Amino acid sequence: MKTNFLFSLLLLFEFIAILIHWKLKIDIRIPCLFNFFFDIKCFGCGLTRSFEYILDLNFSKAFETNSMIYPVILGILILIIKDYKKFKMNTYS
């Protein structure tokens, strides 16, 4: 649980920042450092916008914005389920 604590906090902040931007149009999201330093779009650029399109139930626009959105969501769900199973095993031991 401690190994993923900072990663979980970062994901939680980004998720809350996405919801705030989606509803209130206030941008407190974390900028892309790769794009900032090298001025080149990376594979992750547009994932936040894609997630906002998913919240609007516009799945085709989400895929057009960044096609990596669905594998990323699947990977995050797998990590959450894996951590939950590990947590459950440790609580009953």
For each residue, the residues with C-beta under 8 A, 3 or more apart:
1: 4 5 83 86 87 90
2: 5
3:
4: 1 7 8 79 83
5: 1 2 8 9
6: 9 10
7: 4 10 11
8: 4 5 11 12
9: 5 6 12 13
10: 6 7 13 14 30
11: 7 8 14 15 76
12: 8 9 15 16
13: 9 10 16 17 30
14: 10 11 17 18 29 30 48
15: 11 12 18 19
16: 12 13 19 20
17: 13 14 20 21 27 28 29 30
18: 14 15 21 22 29 48 51 52 55
19: 15 16 22 23 55
20: 16 17 23 24 26 28
21: 17 18 24 25 26 27 28 29 48 52
22: 18 19 52 55 56
23: 19 20
24: 20 21
25: 21
26: 20 21
27: 17 21
28: 17 20 21
29: 14 17 18 21 48
30: 10 13 14 17
31: 35 36
32: 35 36 42 44 45
33: 36 37
34: 37 38 40 42 44 45
35: 31 32 38 39 40 41 42 45
36: 31 32 33 39
37: 33 34
38: 34 35
39: 35 36
40: 34 35
41: 35 45 46
42: 32 34 35 45
43: 66 68
44: 32 34 47 66 68
45: 32 34 35 41 42 66
46: 41 49 50 65 66
47: 44 50 51 66 68 69 72
48: 14 18 21 29 51 52
49: 46 52 53 65 66
50: 46 47 53 54 62 63 65 66 69
51: 18 47 48 54 55 62 69 73
52: 18 21 22 48 49 55 56
53: 49 50 56 58 59 61 62 65
54: 50 51 57 58 59 62 69 73
55: 18 19 22 51 52
56: 22 52 53
57: 54
58: 53 54 61 62
59: 53 54 62 63
60: 63 64
61: 53 58 64 65
62: 50 51 53 54 58 59 65 66 69
63: 50 59 60 66 67 69 70
64: 60 61 67
65: 46 49 50 53 61 62 69
66: 43 44 45 46 47 49 50 62 63 69
67: 63 64 70
68: 43 44 47 71 72
69: 47 50 51 54 62 63 65 66 72 73
70: 63 67 73 74
71: 68 74 75
72: 47 68 69 75 76
73: 51 54 69 70 76 77
74: 70 71 77 78
75: 71 72 78 79
76: 11 72 73 79 80
77: 73 74 80 81
78: 74 75 81 82
79: 4 75 76 82 83
80: 76 77 83 84
81: 77 78 84 85
82: 78 79 85 86
83: 1 4 79 80 86 87
84: 80 81 87 88
85: 81 82 88 89
86: 1 82 83 89 90
87: 1 83 84 90 91
88: 84 85 91 92
89: 85 86 92 93
90: 1 86 87 93
91: 87 88
92: 88 89
93: 89 90
